[in-house]
Amino acid sequence: MNPAFALEILPQLLTGAVLTLQLVALALLLGLVLALPVALARLSPFAPVSALASGYIFVFRATPLLVQIFLIYYGLGQFEAVRESFLWPILREPFWCAILALMLNSAAYTAEIIRGGIRSVPYGQIEAARALGMSGPLLYRRVVLPLAWRQALPAYGNEMIQMVQASSLASTITLMELTGVARAIAARTFQPVEAFVIAGAIYLLLNFVLTRAVHWAERRVTHAAH
Amino acid sequence: MLELLSFGPGGWGDEILRGTGVTVAVASLAFVIGLLFGATAAAAKLSGSLPLRLAADTYTTVVRGVPALLVIWLFFFGGSGMVTWVAGLFGYGGRVELSAFAVGVAAVAVVSGAYAAEVIRGAVQAVPKGQIEAARALGMRRRLILRRVTVPVALRYALPGLGNVWQLTIKDTALVSVTALAELMRMAFVASGATREPFFFYCTAAVIYMAITTLSAAAFRAAERGAERGVRREAGR
């Protein structure tokens, strides 16, 4: 480990870390937005809707993320219809392909986490809310979802950390995020240890900050319950 | 469309099938070696020695905290140098080159082992104390208790968790394709480039991965049922 060299490559790696953060934040946000309807569909008593959601969750959890990224980045572009559609300016950008793949992947895992949270809501709470005249969206917004969220938060914290690691696959479609920058430095300088050790340390730091943030959020939601 | 998957020079069926074989081989080897790493790390975590515990905790925290792709790149760029250095310590002067297969297996095994370590540690800790006490009361020594009581009971507790680790390991092998090792994902990539049919070949790869994960999930469930023969169920099922 050469400290001078390590210091020299640090700025490049930090630039990569910024892209990693952008990928993770956007993919998590969009994934969460998509996960809620998927979880509700999965819980729907209407069999076709529930089967559709189950199928989506199954496919995205049973295949490697790399296949999903390549299917979207290389696979979609092969069709004339896609290339001529209004979506093409988005789908030809590696950044948006990565976001799309990460978001769809995250939504599949997150939907299962949310479903578990919703199913953990005690029936008595729902009965009480019904007795107060709540129903439908109001019942969900005021009672079911807040309680489900509290239950799901620790698992969602793990999903966030998984997403930090998953974002490294964006480097396979030319995006120079943290892992991509480290690989490029290793290939250029033949000094792999420094690049990968510093990149690894930055990932651990990101995880640490995320874990702290989730703990803080957990304490806040349990505090609000008393 | 399906003639793209025919066997022989015209189609990619044999290449894809061979790639699938390499994927299963890398995953199986990495999983078994990972189990050894995991069992060693779990033993270190549960040992009374502080340095051992610290070393094992560092291993699992670091490896589970960084992307598997980073570990694969580290082994790809740094593996040969590391092995050459170790060989030098033993008096070997030449340079050691590692094959892409060895790099892939080693990197995935290190990742798999870190996850397996937590599963095994949890399972060993879940072995009821009474069972150990009973074995001791029968006059068993530590090694015998380990072999006759702790390992069989812990194995049953560990099976569901190890099933998850296996699924992770299968999916991590796809990442090894970045080193150009001719496994399933790499073959799909090459075939896509040659035929300009990426959608078809990545869908094929996805279906094969799904088949592998689904079949092995069923196999693990069967193993779990097998391990639970003779266990009286009080709750569930």
Interface residues (C-beta under 8 A of the other chain):
Chain A: F58 V59 A62 T63 P64 L65 L66 V67 Q68 F70 L71 Y74 G75 L76 G77 Q78 F79 I161 V164 Q165 A166 S167 S168 L169 S171 T172 T179 A182 R183 A186 A187 F190 P192 V193 F196 A199 G200 Y203 L204 N207
Chain B: T61 V62 G65 V66 P67 A68 L69 L70 W73 L74 F77 G78 G81 I170 K171 D172 A174 L175 S177 V178 M185 A188 F189 S192 R196 E197 P198 F199 Y202 C203 A205 A206 Y209 M210 T213 T214
